[in-house]
Amino acid sequence: MSAKSYTITLIPGDGIGPEVVSAAVRVLTATGLDFTFETEKAGAGAMGEEGVALPPRVIEAVRRNKVALKGPTATPIGSGHRSVNVEMRKTLDLYANLRPVRTLPGVPSRYDGVDLIVVRENTESLYSGLEHVVVPGVVESIKIITEKASSRIARFAFAYAEKHGRKRVTAVHKANIMKLSDGLFLDCCRAVAKAHPTVAYDEVIVDALCMRLVLDPTKFDVLLLENLYGDIVSDLCAGFIGGLGMAPGANIGEDCAVFEAVHGSAPDIAGKNLANPIAMILSGAMMLEHLHELEAASRVRKAVLAVLAEGKKLTRDLGGTAGTTEIAEAIAGRV
Ligand code: NAD
């Protein structure tokens, strides 16, 4: 076992965040690794208490520790504070959103054998929330696509594919309509693809991708998407493997990485011990891999698989009756 010690910034977030983050901490602690978790408040809770959703000290803490485990943070719809996620990803330049989507045995779902990697550009595109009122009744929302960010995310996707033995990268776009912006994104993807001849490359229009994914998600390998398309397609993909409770993720930059599930704060089930903690626990396993603790990461994954395979303890979203804490204990007990 590793003798190293790790200080991790812990951002419990809003809604089910504190429940699923403490489940992940329970499992990570069970690996026997030496973790110190420094808890920081961000999100709607911080907004209410401190008047700021992402206090600067949270950013400083992630910069200092370089690794964070984050629960979902709530963002008001149509008004109110800017998304903590958008702010954090931009400020820390966490440019790559990595979301593996895999069928796990024992989880009821419509498809078998799904094994997709969603690579989403995390810092620009329409998702930046750059909007203003031109005149009353007319609003402009600005989509920025740069060569720098597009090339960088394409390099990330191809490097990931090479490192993990993936066969194909599919760039997703709407360049038939957004000829300049998505056209630039594609130009960058094509140039990077040329430098990686061992990985096959193709392109698909985003609406056609959605239809083809629903017909047969096993036909795709690594999906490379701009920010907004990546956000939407990630939730679609989560639906292939049992829902949002099963989909982990990571936001990765040159200096820091923030690990968080795909799902949001799920206010409908918050505080009821009903949330499925597996997406957050698997995000924790991704964090272990990032820390090069591969053996511990493998133990966490195997423990998740063992609990799912037994089929006795499942949360309500997977058709069971077990609570968040029960699942965390069952997984921790097998790590
Ligand atoms: P959501 O992901 O919170 O919930 C969608 C549905 O999935 C709900 O029915 C919810 O109960 C269910 N669900 C989600 N996670 C689950 C889990 N772990 N176990 C069981 N069921 C789960 O999406 P939403 O309702 O659109 O958003 C709610 C809030 O979350 C919004 O304020 C939104 O801005 C925020 N959000 C945050 C993040 C993030 O911080 N990374 C991501 C997405 C949404």
Boltz pocket constraint, residues with backbone or C-beta under 6 A from the ligand:
constraints:
  - pocket:
      binder: B
      contacts: [[A, 16], [A, 20], [A, 71], [A, 72], [A, 73], [A, 74], [A, 75], [A, 76], [A, 85], [A, 244], [A, 245], [A, 246], [A, 260], [A, 261], [A, 262], [A, 263], [A, 264], [A, 265], [A, 266], [A, 267], [A, 268], [A, 269], [A, 274], [A, 275], [A, 276], [A, 277], [A, 279], [A, 317]]
      max_distance: 6.0
